[in-house]
């Protein structure tokens, strides 16, 4: 269940209050009409489709995610998953707050912020036919 603030940001319920990580095995049928609420959050999101397929809307662009594929959604992007055909899809969802990736201020400045602030990188569709993406 996604809990939203008035600005459509998600109130992320981390697994442990000391570590801003959320992970959940989900069935698309657990959402009304097989559609999650459109939302955003500061966390980066990783989705891995374990069975079936779904469409994923990121800032109005729709991508089809098939079994064995996934998606990286950058911080602060409006997004949601759905099945217009109302077919089942099982997937793993992981949210990581970017501060977990910032071991030092230099690492944050040189590696993390350039990705988070990259206006042309709202998401990366992770395909199973590309070896490094399959590994992720």
Secondary structure, DSSP 8 states (H G I E B T S, - for coil): ---B-TTSBB----SBTTB-EEEEEEEGGGSGGGB---BB-SSEEEEEEEEEEEEEEETTEEEEEETT-EEEE-TT--EEEE-TT---EEEEEEEE-GGGG-SSHHHIIIIIHHHHT-TT-SEEEE-TTSHHHHH-
